[in-house]
Structure formats: structure tokens, C-alpha cells
Amino acid sequence: MALISPSRRLRRTPFSEGVEAAGVSAYTVYNRMLLPTVFRSMEEDYHHLKSAVQVWDVACERQVEVRGPDAAKLVQMLTPRDLRGMLPGQCYYVPMVDETGGMLNDPVAVKLAEDRWWISIADSDLLLWVKGIAYGYRLDVLIDEPDVSPLAVQGPKADDLMARVFGDAVRDIRFFRFGHFDFQGRNMVIARSGYSKQGGFEIYVEGSDIGMPLWDALMEAGRDLDVYAGCPNGIERVEAGLLSYGNDMTAQNTPHEAGLGRFCNTATAIGCIGRDALLRVAKEGPIKQVRPIAIDSKTLPRCDRPWALMAGDTRVGQVTSAAQSPDFGCGVGIGMVRMTHWEAATALHVVTQDGTFPAVVNDKFWL
Ligand code: THG
């Protein structure tokens, strides 16, 4: 593919200088911002992520900040996950839906205080929806996109690296919890979370000016840990079954179809927009659902379009993300499969732009 022309509409990040210096070799666009996808190669990045530690510029995971007396009420209107038990200091993975139960985003909600939340969004214009709801319901809230840019530190040596920069207390942060830490006199929200299954943290960097000093400090402190710039890895995240909004599910899908029913408490999420629609689909159950798909391949082309999943001559679904897995010796994919064929071990085939491969519905994701 040809290069993408940079311009003001395609936003750089507070870490872009560091990303470029590290020799980024490909980007995608996410929330109108640059998101690195490859540094050395997808496979080298994959092995390095699983053995060392990486620093990821995920500034494109923009925050929708909601603050004011009606903040908690508004956030509950956006999601079928019951937020009543959520405490300040917690993060929740929350499907967000429209009035028909269609998925608008699958962000991480960060509860800073009862009256102050960050919604750390996937790639869709959620800010417009949230502002529209707040205005339409005359809620007492302020909503904006603050100058907050997540920097992820991921990999088995993430704890050691983070402890060197922020102190040993970071080791005590529990999964999907956060604490406040100091870096050069600046407060940083640090959560144990991230878009990989290798373990690690996300630093919510407030103020673009402190971005490169933090990037440099992490790189310097981790020299002997083999720290390197990285990014969400297209192979590892499929092995892990981490969904990509816009790829694996869209506004055409309910959270149940996306396999996110475990993050819905629709019956008790009082006030959720789309609740009635979701109560119906939760009762009847989805007729298609996300499934892990193992592909009998030696190499795979880029999954840059949906690949038809066939049972004989019948189309029974599609694969929306896939890659050849070095560790599992097969292709790994995320598919959306009709209920007639979603049972584990169902034999199918997948039609790619480079030919057809045997495929099978796996019983679980690989990581
Ligand atoms: N971190 C932050 N913001 C984000 C992402 C992130 N915004 C965009 C995108 N990623 C949102 N999508 C996801 C998808 C999966 C997870 C987080 C965000 C995730 N899922 C785990 C799982 O499914 O196993 C854990 C979920 C849980 O147990 O609560 O981590 O990565 N800040």
C-alpha cells in the first residue's frame, strides 16, 4: 500500500518523537491519531513482547472526561454493565451501546471520583454521542477530551521496569485498579491493564509536555531489561482474544454477539440507553457470536477485509482478524459465526484474498 499523507487532521502524539527515533515501520489511524503497528517486524515484536518489556504509544486511546454531579448517572446511561459497585480506583471494561443495543465502543471506564470519570475509548467518535446525551437529558456535567495520553508498559518484565521509575509500590497495583504516582513532580494515574495478555501497566500521561521526558526515562531505566518501543501486536492480541472495535464488531453487533455478555448486567443496569433492546436479545440469545478460529495455514495474507467462513457452499460467518502464530504453528483468527456452526471443533474453511484454507472453531482463545 502507498504511504498515508500526514496533516493536521491526522494527529501526532506526545510520544511520536520517541516512536520515530525507535524506527517505527508502520502506522494505522485510530481516533484520527497515529497508532504504531510494527517496529522491527510483526514476528520480532511478538517474541520480544512475550519475553521482555515494551513501551507502547497508545495515546490514540483518547479519554472522554465526564465530570460534575451527574457524571455517574451519565456513564451508567452509556453501558449495560452495572456500575453501582464500582469504586474510585477501579477500571471496568464496558461495552457501550446505542438505543438499539448496537455497540458504539468498548472502552475502559476509569472512575477517578464519584463525579469524575475517564472513558478510554476504542476507535469511534464516542465524544459526540456522550455530549449529545448529556445535552439532550440536560445533565449537570462537563464533557471534553482532555490532554491525557495513555502510555502502556507491557511484557513479563513490566513490573521491574515500572518499579525503577515509579518505585516498588507499583508492584502492588491489582488488575484493573489504578493508583496515583509521581514523575518529576507530576501526578500520573497508573493502572494494571493493557491490550495484551503479557501483563503490564497503562500510564495516563496528563500534559503533552511530560510525554517525552517519561518515554526517555523508561527507555533509559530499562536498558538492561532489553526494553524497546512496541505497540499492540496483531498476532498476540488475536491469540489473547482481545477484540478490536470496527474490525471484530461494529454498531451492527450487540455486546452478546461480540462475546461481551459477561460484561453486561442489563437487568440491573437501570438507566442504560438500549436496555430494553438488550433485554430482548439477552433473553433469546444471539444467533451469531465471536469465536476463536484456528486456520490450517503456513502463512496468511493481511486480514484487511472480512474473510468468508464457509461450511461447504454455505456462508456461515466471517473472520475479521487473523495472523499466522509462531507459537501455535497455525493461523489464529477472530470470527463471527452463526449458531448452526459455532460449536467447538466444527470444520469450516476460510476464503482469503490469497486462497482458501481449512479452518476449525476452537474451544477457546489461545492465551
Ligand atoms: N486500554 C485503555 N483504553 C483502551 C484499550 C486499552 N481503549 C481502546 C481499547 N483498548 C478498548 N478495548 C479493550 C479491549 C479489551 C480490553 C481492554 C480494552 C481488556 N480485556 C481483558 C479481557 O478481555 O481479557 C480484561 C477485561 C476484564 O477482565 O475486565 O483488557 O487496552 N486504557
Boltz pocket constraint, residues with backbone or C-beta under 6 A from the ligand:
constraints:
  - pocket:
      binder: B
      contacts: [[A, 61], [A, 91], [A, 92], [A, 93], [A, 106], [A, 107], [A, 108], [A, 120], [A, 121], [A, 122], [A, 123], [A, 150], [A, 176], [A, 193], [A, 194], [A, 195], [A, 196], [A, 202], [A, 240], [A, 241], [A, 242], [A, 243]]
      max_distance: 6.0
